Amino acid sequence: MNQPSPIPDSEDGDRLVHAELAVFADDWTITVRDAAAPFDATARPWIQALLRDFVAAQDGAIGITTARPVRVPLTIGVRSHEPAGDDLERWDHVVETGLHTPTGRLITSPFPRRPTIRRPSPSHYAARVHHAGLGTVSPDGLDGDDRYYLVLWPDIPRSPRVLKRYPHSIGG
């Protein structure tokens, strides 16, 4: 399948951090959070947002619903400013939100063997979560070419808002 590549750098070289990871999506969810953020994956609003919008946000944490409960590709990019020219047609689902990182130390998923991402500066960030390849998942939900991309840039965190909605449900 021809999948969109992560949003390219702008000509002014605005990429501050870039990480390409394979992250285990426990219960069809990836979590990216500040290492010091209090986090409650059982909070009713969190779960409802994951089911409804495929993205949930708490202070210091973003949850991303995935199409498969296995290791999935996640690209994280931190930019110096909002990416220009984000072509929504290239993606299946796109949500904008925010993330506060008091330590600047981002971790993925709440498990002990979690990857740590190079530190962005402690700050408030706007965030955009992209889902691609959702229609490529096998009937048993174990194989597919789905991909996830999180881009952050310094700004006032935004309330979650769906920019492009995938017309089918995903996750468990």
N, C-alpha and C positions, 0 to 999 in steps of 0.2 A: 504494500500500500504506500502511496505517496503521502507522507505526513508533512505538515508544516514544520519548518525548523523554528527554533526559538527566535524571538524578535532580534534582528541584527543590531549591532552597535550603530549609533548615529555617527555621522562624520566627525563630530567633535570628541569622539572617544569617551563617552559618558559612562562606560561600564566600570563600576567600582569593585564588584564581587561577582563571580560566576562559578556555579557548581552544578555538575551533572551527576545525579545520584540514581541509584536503584533503591527504592524505599519500600519496605514491607507495609502494605495497606491493611492493617489489622481492622477487621470488621468493615472493610471497604473504605477506610479512612486513612489519610495521611495528615499528620499534624506538624506544623512548623510553628515554633514558639521561642520566645526568649527564655534562656535557661533559668531565669529567676521568676518567671511568670507563674502565678498560681493558676492552676488549670483544672477544670472539672469537665471531663468528657461525658459525664452523665447528666449534666444540666439539661432540662427539658428544652429551653430555647436553642441550645447548641444542636441537639439532635434534630429538632424540627427544621432548623435552617439547613442542616446537611441534607435532609430528605427533600426539602422544598427547592433549595437554590444550589445544592451541591457544594456550598461554601458556608462556613460558620466562622464568626469572629468573637473572641473575648479579648479583654485587655491583655495584650502580650501573646495572643495565640490565634492562629488561623487553621481551620480544619478544611480538608478538601475531600469530598466524596470521590471515590474511584469506581471504575466499572468492573474491577477485578479485585479479589481479596488475596493477592499475591504480591511479589515484588514488581513495582511499576516504575517507569522512568519519570523522574522529577527533575526539572531544571530550575534552578533558582538564580535570578539575576538581581543585583542591586545597581541602580543607575543614579547618576547625579541629578537627573531631572526626569519628568514624565516622558516616557517613550512617545515619539511622534510617529504618526502613520501606522498605528496598529490596525491592520486590515482584519476586521471581525469576520469576514467571509472565510478566512483561512482556518477558523476555529469552530468547534462544535458548540462550545459553551464558554462564556466569559463573564466573570463577576469582578466588580471593583469593591474594595473594602480598605481596611487600614490595619496597621500593626505598630504597637509601641514596643520598643526594645530598650529597656533601661540599662541592660548590660552590653548590648550589641552582640551577645553570644547566642546565635540561633542554633536550635537543635531540631531534629525531625523525629516524630513519633515519641510516645512517652515511655519507651522501653530502655532498659539499661545499656543495650548495645547500639545506641543511636548515633548516627553520623553527626558531627559538628561541622557547621559551615563557617568559613573564614569570617571574622567579625566585621560587620558593617559598624559604623559609628553608632553609639547609643543615641536614639532619636525617635521621633514619630515618623512613620512612613505611610504613604498611600500604597496600596497594593492592587495588583490585577492578577487574577487567577484564570488561566486558560486551560481548557480541556480539548483534546483532539483525538481522533481515531475511535470515538466511542462506538461507532457502528461496526467496528472490526472485531468485537469481542465474540468468542465462540459461544455456542449455546450453553455449554457447561460453565462458562464464566472464568475459565482458567487461562485461555490463550487470547491474544489480541495485540494490536498495534496502538493501543491507547497511550497517550502521553499527557503530561501535566507540566505547566510552566507557571511559575510564580515570579513576578517582577515587582520590585519595591523601589520607591524613590522618596527622598525626604519631602514631606508635606504633612499637612494636617490629616490624621486618619479619617477615613470616610466611613459612613454607615454602609453596610453591604447593599449593593445594587447590581442587579443582573443587567448586563449590557447586551448579551445574546443568550437566549435560552434554548437548550437542547430539548426537543419535543417529547422525549421518552424518559422514563425513570432509569436510574442506574443504582448500583450498590445493592446491598443485601436487603 
